[in-house]
Amino acid sequence: MNTQKFSLLSLGAVLGLGYLSGCKQDPFEGIKSHERAITAVTLDKGQIGVAEIARTVGDTSKVTVYVVKGTSLAQVTPIITTSYKASVSPGSGSLTDFAKTNGKAVYTVTSESGESRIWLVQIKDYQSDLDGVWRVNQLKFQYFIGEGQSWGWNGTKNLTDNMPDASKEMDNTLQFTVTGATATGNLTGTFVHGAGTDGQFGDFKQANGTDFNYKFRKLPRTSGTFLRDFTDNTLTFNPGTAQSKTMPLVFNAAKTMVQMQFDVRPYDIDWNGSGGKQELGGAKYFWYMLQK
């Protein structure tokens, strides 16, 4: 066998593969893009969430950007992202006075192929679905005893059926007020937890005196700040503090009711206690149902 010839052939194959891997062609080379879309708009101040983009069938499309109520629109610097190899006029980052045009500005996006589309960018005050006064409508918990075991049981119950003094929470109110937005478009604001007409907050103890406040007193009993995160639709009470609590928000379709659900694990089941005591110790989730 001619080992020299074999080595030269092998070396040539390796070099050939290296050459092919190094020559990566642009898959769009020689093809001019017809895309002329705005794909994102980000403001330099006050923006809440991401811009809503509605591309119509005709020649004009629309972008709606929401801001905190009271945000000045006189000097706004929108950062505008367009589709592949398209250009926009006025250019991205251009200082624009949206105040004198009732919160509207017109942009022209031109594709690489030279075709144009008119885009209307409109800035509106954000109408918060959380703002206002909410009243406690329900207090419920979900429990699991022996989760995953054939002998186990689980269910959902009213907390007040197990804790008489928890009913003092049933006339309480929560008032939310949006005060600003973060750099990433999430909401910041203040909340006030009111004690209701009886002037008392709920006490999460069983009639026999077993204290479960450590497990169910998740909602602060005073006032403070909040952060509304739109990426996962959660609300955090007193963010950045030792008392910080985060839970998902679930609204009904009419936005007249909202569920705030707290995770109350780990389990703390007293196997020698009553069924009710075991269920409270085996609670996984506890939630307030609030109504406007």
C-alpha positions as CSV (number, residue, x, y, z in Angstrom):
1,M,0.0,0.0,0.0
2,N,1.3,3.5,-0.9
3,T,1.1,5.2,2.5
4,Q,2.5,8.4,1.0
5,K,-0.3,8.6,-1.6
6,F,-2.9,7.9,1.1
7,S,-1.5,10.6,3.4
8,L,-1.6,13.2,0.6
9,L,-5.2,12.3,-0.3
10,S,-6.2,12.5,3.3
11,L,-4.6,15.9,3.7
12,G,-6.3,17.2,0.6
13,A,-9.7,16.1,1.9
14,V,-9.1,17.8,5.2
15,L,-8.0,21.0,3.5
16,G,-11.0,20.8,1.2
17,L,-13.4,20.5,4.1
18,G,-11.7,23.4,5.8
19,Y,-12.1,25.5,2.7
20,L,-15.8,24.7,2.3
21,S,-16.5,25.4,6.0
22,G,-14.8,28.7,5.8
23,C,-16.8,29.9,2.8
24,K,-20.2,30.7,4.4
25,Q,-22.4,32.5,1.9
26,D,-25.1,34.9,2.9
27,P,-28.3,32.9,2.0
28,F,-29.9,36.2,0.9
29,E,-27.0,37.3,-1.3
30,G,-28.4,38.6,-4.6
31,I,-31.9,38.8,-3.3
32,K,-33.3,42.2,-2.4
33,S,-35.7,42.3,0.6
34,H,-39.2,43.7,0.0
35,E,-39.9,43.9,3.8
36,R,-40.7,47.4,5.0
37,A,-42.0,46.8,8.5
38,I,-41.5,48.4,12.0
39,T,-40.8,45.5,14.3
40,A,-40.3,47.3,17.6
41,V,-40.5,50.8,19.1
42,T,-38.9,51.7,22.3
43,L,-39.2,55.1,24.0
44,D,-36.6,56.8,26.1
45,K,-39.1,57.4,29.0
46,G,-42.3,56.3,30.5
47,Q,-43.0,53.3,28.3
48,I,-45.1,50.5,29.7
49,G,-44.7,47.0,28.1
50,V,-43.9,46.4,24.5
51,A,-45.3,48.3,21.6
52,E,-48.5,46.9,19.9
53,I,-47.8,46.5,16.1
54,A,-50.7,46.2,13.7
55,R,-49.8,45.7,10.1
56,T,-52.7,46.3,7.8
57,V,-53.4,45.1,4.3
58,G,-53.2,48.6,2.8
59,D,-50.3,51.0,2.6
60,T,-50.5,52.3,6.2
61,S,-49.8,50.4,9.4
62,K,-49.9,51.3,13.0
63,V,-47.8,51.1,16.2
64,T,-49.3,51.9,19.6
65,V,-47.0,52.6,22.5
66,Y,-48.4,53.0,26.0
67,V,-46.8,55.3,28.6
68,V,-47.4,56.3,32.3
69,K,-50.2,58.9,32.5
70,G,-48.6,62.4,32.7
71,T,-45.5,61.5,30.7
72,S,-44.3,64.5,28.7
73,L,-44.5,63.9,24.9
74,A,-42.8,67.1,23.9
75,Q,-39.3,65.7,23.5
76,V,-39.4,61.9,22.8
77,T,-36.6,59.9,21.3
78,P,-38.1,56.7,19.8
79,I,-35.7,53.8,19.0
80,I,-37.3,52.2,15.9
81,T,-36.3,48.7,14.7
82,T,-37.2,47.7,11.2
83,S,-37.2,44.6,9.1
84,Y,-34.1,43.2,7.3
85,K,-32.1,45.9,5.5
86,A,-35.0,48.4,5.6
87,S,-34.6,52.1,6.5
88,V,-36.9,54.5,8.4
89,S,-37.5,58.2,8.1
90,P,-37.3,60.1,10.3
91,G,-34.5,58.0,11.5
92,S,-34.4,55.9,14.6
93,G,-33.4,58.0,17.6
94,S,-34.6,61.3,16.1
95,L,-36.0,63.8,18.7
96,T,-39.8,64.1,18.1
97,D,-42.5,66.3,19.5
98,F,-45.5,64.1,19.9
99,A,-47.3,66.6,22.0
100,K,-48.1,69.0,19.2
101,T,-49.6,66.3,17.0
102,N,-51.8,64.7,19.7
103,G,-49.4,61.9,20.4
104,K,-49.0,60.8,16.8
105,A,-46.1,60.8,14.3
106,V,-45.8,59.4,10.8
107,Y,-42.8,57.3,9.7
108,T,-41.9,55.9,6.3
109,V,-40.1,52.6,6.1
110,T,-38.4,51.7,2.8
111,S,-37.3,48.2,1.9
112,E,-34.0,47.3,0.4
113,S,-35.9,46.9,-3.0
114,G,-37.1,50.6,-2.7
115,E,-40.7,49.9,-1.8
116,S,-42.2,52.1,1.0
117,R,-44.9,51.8,3.7
118,I,-46.3,54.5,5.9
119,W,-46.4,53.8,9.6
120,L,-48.4,55.7,12.2
121,V,-46.8,55.6,15.6
122,Q,-49.2,56.7,18.4
123,I,-48.4,57.2,22.1
124,K,-51.3,56.7,24.5
125,D,-51.7,56.9,28.3
126,Y,-51.8,53.4,29.8
127,Q,-55.1,52.6,31.5
128,S,-54.1,50.3,34.3
129,D,-56.4,47.3,34.9
130,L,-54.9,47.2,38.4
131,D,-55.5,50.8,39.5
132,G,-58.4,51.5,41.9
133,V,-59.9,50.0,44.9
134,W,-60.5,46.2,45.2
135,R,-62.5,44.4,47.9
136,V,-61.7,41.0,49.3
137,N,-64.3,38.6,47.9
138,Q,-62.9,35.1,48.8
139,L,-60.1,33.5,50.8
140,K,-59.3,30.0,49.5
141,F,-56.5,27.5,49.9
142,Q,-55.5,24.3,48.0
143,Y,-54.0,21.4,50.0
144,F,-52.4,18.1,49.2
145,I,-52.0,15.3,51.8
146,G,-49.7,12.5,50.8
147,E,-49.3,14.0,47.3
148,G,-48.7,11.2,44.8
149,Q,-49.7,8.4,47.2
150,S,-52.7,6.2,46.7
151,W,-53.9,7.0,50.2
152,G,-53.6,10.7,49.8
153,W,-56.3,13.3,49.4
154,N,-56.5,16.9,48.2
155,G,-59.0,19.7,47.7
156,T,-59.8,23.4,47.8
157,K,-61.6,25.0,50.7
158,N,-62.6,28.4,52.1
159,L,-60.0,29.5,54.7
160,T,-62.6,31.1,56.9
161,D,-64.3,27.6,57.4
162,N,-61.1,26.5,59.2
163,M,-60.2,29.8,60.8
164,P,-63.1,31.9,62.2
165,D,-61.0,35.1,62.8
166,A,-59.7,35.0,59.2
167,S,-63.2,36.3,58.3
168,K,-62.1,39.7,59.6
169,E,-60.1,40.0,56.3
170,M,-63.3,39.7,54.2
171,D,-64.2,43.4,54.3
172,N,-60.7,44.5,53.6
173,T,-59.7,46.6,50.6
174,L,-56.6,47.0,48.4
175,Q,-56.0,50.2,46.5
176,F,-53.3,50.3,43.8
177,T,-51.9,53.4,42.1
178,V,-49.4,53.3,39.3
179,T,-46.7,55.9,39.7
180,G,-44.1,55.0,37.1
181,A,-42.4,52.5,34.9
182,T,-39.0,50.7,34.9
183,A,-36.5,50.9,32.0
184,T,-37.8,47.6,30.8
185,G,-41.4,48.8,30.7
186,N,-42.8,47.2,33.8
187,L,-45.1,49.1,36.2
188,T,-44.2,50.6,39.6
189,G,-46.7,52.0,42.1
190,T,-48.1,52.1,45.6
191,F,-50.6,50.0,47.4
192,V,-52.7,50.5,50.6
193,H,-54.2,47.5,52.4
194,G,-57.3,48.8,54.3
195,A,-58.8,47.0,57.3
196,G,-62.4,47.6,56.2
197,T,-65.4,48.7,58.2
198,D,-64.5,46.6,61.3
199,G,-61.0,48.1,61.4
200,Q,-59.4,44.7,61.9
201,F,-57.1,42.4,59.8
202,G,-57.7,38.7,59.7
203,D,-56.0,36.4,62.2
204,F,-54.9,33.1,60.7
205,K,-55.4,30.9,63.8
206,Q,-57.6,27.8,64.3
207,A,-60.3,27.8,67.0
208,N,-58.0,25.6,69.1
209,G,-55.3,28.2,69.0
210,T,-52.9,26.7,66.4
211,D,-51.2,29.7,64.8
212,F,-50.9,29.6,61.0
213,N,-50.1,33.2,60.5
214,Y,-46.5,32.3,59.4
215,K,-48.1,30.4,56.5
216,F,-51.0,32.5,55.4
217,R,-50.2,36.1,56.4
218,K,-48.5,36.8,53.1
219,L,-50.3,40.0,52.2
220,P,-48.8,43.0,54.0
221,R,-51.1,44.6,56.5
222,T,-50.1,48.2,55.8
223,S,-49.1,50.2,52.7
224,G,-46.0,50.0,50.5
225,T,-44.8,49.7,46.9
226,F,-45.3,47.2,44.1
227,L,-43.8,46.1,40.9
228,R,-46.0,44.7,38.0
229,D,-43.9,42.5,35.7
230,F,-45.5,42.0,32.3
231,T,-43.1,39.3,31.2
232,D,-44.7,36.7,33.5
233,N,-47.7,38.8,34.7
234,T,-46.7,38.8,38.3
235,L,-47.1,41.4,41.1
236,T,-44.4,41.9,43.8
237,F,-45.3,43.6,47.0
238,N,-42.4,45.8,48.5
239,P,-39.8,44.7,45.9
240,G,-36.2,44.8,47.1
241,T,-37.0,44.4,50.8
242,A,-37.1,41.5,53.3
243,Q,-40.9,41.6,53.2
244,S,-41.0,41.1,49.4
245,K,-43.7,38.8,48.2
246,T,-44.4,37.8,44.5
247,M,-47.5,36.1,43.1
248,P,-49.2,35.7,39.7
249,L,-52.1,37.9,38.7
250,V,-55.1,36.2,37.0
251,F,-57.9,38.6,35.8
252,N,-61.4,37.6,34.6
253,A,-62.3,38.6,31.1
254,A,-64.1,41.8,32.3
255,K,-61.2,42.8,34.5
256,T,-63.6,43.1,37.4
257,M,-62.0,40.3,39.5
258,V,-58.4,39.3,40.0
259,Q,-56.9,36.4,41.8
260,M,-53.7,36.9,43.8
261,Q,-52.2,33.5,44.6
262,F,-49.4,32.9,47.1
263,D,-47.2,29.9,47.4
264,V,-47.4,28.8,51.0
265,R,-45.1,25.8,51.0
266,P,-43.2,24.0,52.5
267,Y,-45.6,21.6,53.9
268,D,-46.0,21.5,57.7
269,I,-48.3,18.6,58.3
270,D,-49.1,17.5,61.9
271,W,-49.9,13.8,61.4
272,N,-51.3,13.6,64.9
273,G,-53.6,16.6,64.4
274,S,-57.2,16.8,63.1
275,G,-58.1,16.5,59.4
276,G,-58.5,20.3,59.3
277,K,-55.2,20.9,60.9
278,Q,-53.5,18.5,58.5
279,E,-55.1,20.2,55.5
280,L,-53.9,23.7,56.6
281,G,-50.4,22.3,57.2
282,G,-50.5,20.6,53.8
283,A,-51.6,23.8,52.0
284,K,-49.7,24.5,48.8
285,Y,-51.5,27.6,47.5
286,F,-53.5,30.3,49.2
287,W,-55.2,33.1,47.3
288,Y,-57.3,36.3,47.6
289,M,-60.0,36.8,45.1
290,L,-60.5,40.6,44.8
291,Q,-63.5,42.3,43.2
292,K,-63.9,45.9,42.0
